[in-house]
Amino acid sequence: MSKDIKKYIREKYKNKTLHFDEYMDESLYSEFGFFNTEIVRSSKEGDFLTSPEVSKYFGAFIANFINKTNPQGDVLEIGAGTGSLAKQIDQLISQKLYLLETSLMALNKLKKENFEVEKNPEKLSNKNIDLIYMNELLDNIPCSIAINEDEKWYEKTINTDEFKYELTDIREENLEWIKKYNFHPIDNVELEIQYNSEKFLDGVINIFEPNYILIFDYGYEYKDRHKKPYASLLRTYKGHHLSTDPLMEPGATDITYDVNFSFLKSYFEKKNFEVELTYQYKFLDNYGYDEIYKKLKNNFQKTSGVDQLKIKSDLVGLEAIHNERGLGGFYTLIAKKI
Ligand SMILES: C[S@@+](CC[C@H](N)C(=O)[O-])C[C@H]1O[C@@H](n2cnc3c(N)ncnc32)[C@H](O)[C@@H]1O
């Protein structure tokens, strides 16, 4: 598979510059891409496990948030993957739940399960959607890579003969993005430019004009970036393990990166949203963690045998999505239109 995709990329970008975000886009979403194969990747059989795959209760907290927020319209999940999260939430809310998913394999599976799901947001433009949520979506939206040398920004491109990195002058829109969000260079640190995430969010906000947006992802705040001991926040996953450099196996590994939540906070504030930035474990605490945990603990004590083992496994999952040093340490951003 990776041979075919390299050939495809070489031919498509012959005599053209291949920027890193374009490479990431081809590696993840082209016909040979990581998300367009037989397996839905965010599953036990796939390559990584997300909060709704780890605990069947993750959706209950989001449903509590939705019910408390009481949006004046319907709800949209972007990047639904296996649909686990949608299933958990759908039964607990009165609003209609719509889904967006780009991976054809995942999309077809979701359709079979009778979800109203589309690939392009424009297709749902006639729906009255007031609340949008996404879990681990933005870390998969292709980013560009900027490098600062002698006070000048460059960006990474890929030499498609040898599949190795080169540096080129930065594109105007990427330079504007850095200036707009005021990201100063840090010595020996690359900057993942989320201009494509900005464009993507712009598109979604323009189409639906939602009053509420809820985002979960792994990430960081720029003020803490210097504390991270890595030059790059990009990484790859394959079969539930960290894998090689993104250029080694295009199409066969998930390419992902830590999401810059300082960018997101500033982005939503500029769009006239009030932003609350917190950690996933705190979000769970605010939306019913203790109650769900205690109920399960009580049931655990009252049961025995296989039933007790099942509850034990539920408790382990719940603790995992709440653990500050694991999934609980992910960021949660709540944006409310002012
Ligand atoms: C890391 S998975 C997370 C799946 C799910 N949200 C979960 O928590 O298990 C990211 C998913 O987002 C989808 N995706 C990526 N870009 C997208 C886009 N622009 N619109 C809709 N879905 C997208 C991918 O195909 C993939 O299924």
The ligand as an SDF file (V2000), in Angstrom:
LIG
                    3D

 27 29  0  0  0  0  0  0  0  0999 V2000
   -9.2620   10.4940   15.5060 C   0  0  0  0  0  0  0  0  0  0  0  0
  -10.7290   10.0640   14.7200 S   0  0  0  0  0  0  0  0  0  0  0  0
  -11.8860   10.3750   16.0220 C   0  0  0  0  0  0  0  0  0  0  0  0
  -13.1930    9.6670   15.8360 C   0  0  0  0  0  0  0  0  0  0  0  0
  -14.2440    9.9620   16.9110 C   0  0  0  0  0  0  0  0  0  0  0  0
  -14.5200   11.3820   17.0270 N   0  0  0  0  0  0  0  0  0  0  0  0
  -13.8560    9.4090   18.2500 C   0  0  0  0  0  0  0  0  0  0  0  0
  -13.6990   10.1830   19.1900 O   0  0  0  0  0  0  0  0  0  0  0  0
  -13.6980    8.1810   18.3570 O   0  0  0  0  0  0  0  0  0  0  0  0
  -10.9540   11.4190   13.6260 C   0  0  0  0  0  0  0  0  0  0  0  0
  -12.0810   11.2190   12.6690 C   0  0  0  0  0  0  0  0  0  0  0  0
  -12.3470   12.4710   12.0170 O   0  0  0  0  0  0  0  0  0  0  0  0
  -12.6070   12.2300   10.6380 C   0  0  0  0  0  0  0  0  0  0  0  0
  -12.3540   13.4970    9.9220 N   0  0  0  0  0  0  0  0  0  0  0  0
  -11.1700   14.0720    9.6510 C   0  0  0  0  0  0  0  0  0  0  0  0
  -11.3200   15.2490    8.9980 N   0  0  0  0  0  0  0  0  0  0  0  0
  -12.6550   15.4360    8.8970 C   0  0  0  0  0  0  0  0  0  0  0  0
  -13.4690   16.4660    8.3440 C   0  0  0  0  0  0  0  0  0  0  0  0
  -12.9110   17.5240    7.7640 N   0  0  0  0  0  0  0  0  0  0  0  0
  -14.8080   16.3240    8.4040 N   0  0  0  0  0  0  0  0  0  0  0  0
  -15.3780   15.2430    8.9840 C   0  0  0  0  0  0  0  0  0  0  0  0
  -14.6590   14.2270    9.5210 N   0  0  0  0  0  0  0  0  0  0  0  0
  -13.3190   14.3210    9.4870 C   0  0  0  0  0  0  0  0  0  0  0  0
  -11.6650   11.0940   10.2950 C   0  0  0  0  0  0  0  0  0  0  0  0
  -12.0640   10.4180    9.1390 O   0  0  0  0  0  0  0  0  0  0  0  0
  -11.7830   10.2330   11.5650 C   0  0  0  0  0  0  0  0  0  0  0  0
  -12.8190    9.3070   11.4720 O   0  0  0  0  0  0  0  0  0  0  0  0
  1  2  1  0
  2  3  1  0
  2 10  1  0
  3  4  1  0
  4  5  1  0
  5  6  1  0
  5  7  1  0
  7  8  2  0
  7  9  1  0
 10 11  1  0
 11 12  1  0
 11 26  1  0
 12 13  1  0
 13 14  1  0
 13 24  1  0
 14 15  1  0
 14 23  1  0
 15 16  2  0
 16 17  1  0
 17 18  1  0
 17 23  2  0
 18 19  1  0
 18 20  2  0
 20 21  1  0
 21 22  2  0
 22 23  1  0
 24 25  1  0
 24 26  1  0
 26 27  1  0
M  CHG  2   2   1   9  -1
M  END
$$$$
